Amino acid sequence: MTVIEEMGQKAKAASRTLANAGELKNKALKAIARAILDNTDQIMAANRIDLDNGEKNGLTAALIDRLRLDEGRIQGIADGVLEVAALADPIGTVISGHTRPNGMAITKIRVPLGVIGIIFESRPNVTVDAAVLCLKSGNAVILRGGKEAIHSNQCLTVIMQDAIESVGLDRNSVQLIQDTTRQSSVELMELTDYLNVLIPRGGKGLIKAVVANAKVPVIETGAGNCHVYVDDSAEIDMAVNIIYNAKTSRPSVCNAIETILVHEAIAEKALPAIKAKLDEKNVELRGCEKTRAILGDSVIPATESDWETEYGDYILAVKVVSSIDEAIAHITKYSTGHSECIVTKDYRNAKKFTAEIDSAAVYVNASTRFTDGGVFGLGAEIGISTQKLHARGPMGLNELTSMKFIIEGDGQVR
């Protein structure tokens, strides 16, 4: 039996306890929040090793930002744990119920998925977010983070395991794979005897690899080639502010935009205003010929690959379109199904956009940066699902559950 198979065996045993742990789960979460704050210096020291290694290995500024933990972010992580603890426990809640003509009472209730595997990249906060959501929903979890954050992840996992054990639950409810080679990912993807579902969190390449190779069920999350379409009726100041926020507030995250589409009737007024604001953050623009004709040679000529790239950086693709139909067609072709926005004062165009854009979150006159489990009132999220089976959009507690039927009779036979 391999190390990962042993982890699977331990996780499956822990999941049986967690399924009926009740209030002990909240005690564990509160203990985790306290322990994270009590060990802030230890966490930051481990994170410093990862940051130093990342800088030596040439990680981009955006990836370093994803990796960094400071006192404020650690406080935010702990606060997020307490927010999850405060949420209603979904396990055992009644989804529906009815009595059949023969007198049998049939009730559908929420139950945990069981053992969840999560493969993610360089954001160590995911280690905690994923663990606490799985715990609260009664699931054991096996985490496999990237090598960039291994010291941070190891530190956070031990802190959580000790806290979990301190309240009487199995510390193997949360486990971290120590091996960050490709082989460990492959083993986790093939852990069919123990894993009920696998969730990848990261870039398009990671998600594509997991979907292509996993033998266990997969929920796709995270790939975010997001767009803002500026309609011909848009208020330009609003469009400028939305685009600036959606691109620059945190360009490394999956709900940041990568492309803007601007209606040709408003482009000559809107594009200079948009560029002037983006210049404050030195955002590199890659534009179509019409965009370059308006903004000049400082805009790099866009290629086909620019429309499909999730930059995760201060880079933005720009295209002038002739109609809302062209904008919708472009988004339909290149979107990853995450988050899209229209800026418009035209009610009919707003309704057309929300009806025809097939993404998990579709915005009218608001930044795509709001696509987040906490902002949507779900607590910390396990990821943003871009598929349609079982879960879509920010995945909170309910999305980490399944269901079962309880049938009560008094001797009925068929």
Protein Blocks (a to p, Z undefined) as FASTA:
>chain_A
ZZklmmmmmmmmmmmmmmmnmmmmmmmmmmmmmmmmmmmmmmmmmmmmmmmmmmmnopaf
klmmmmpccfklmmmmmmmmmmmmmpccfehpafbdcddfkopacddddddfbiacdddd
fbfklmmmmmmmmmmnopacdddddfklmmmmmmmmmmmmmmmmmnopafklpccdfblc
fklmmmmmmmmmlpmbdcdeddfklmmmmmmmpcbdcddehiacddddddfkbcfklmmm
mmmmmmmmommbmkbcfbdcddfklmmmmmmmmmmmmmmnopacdddfklmmmnojmlcc
ddfklmmpcfkpacddddddfbfklmmmmmmmmpgoiagcdddfbfklmmmmmmmpccfb
dcehiafklgcfklnonopafbdcfbfehpacjddfklmcccddddddehiaZZ
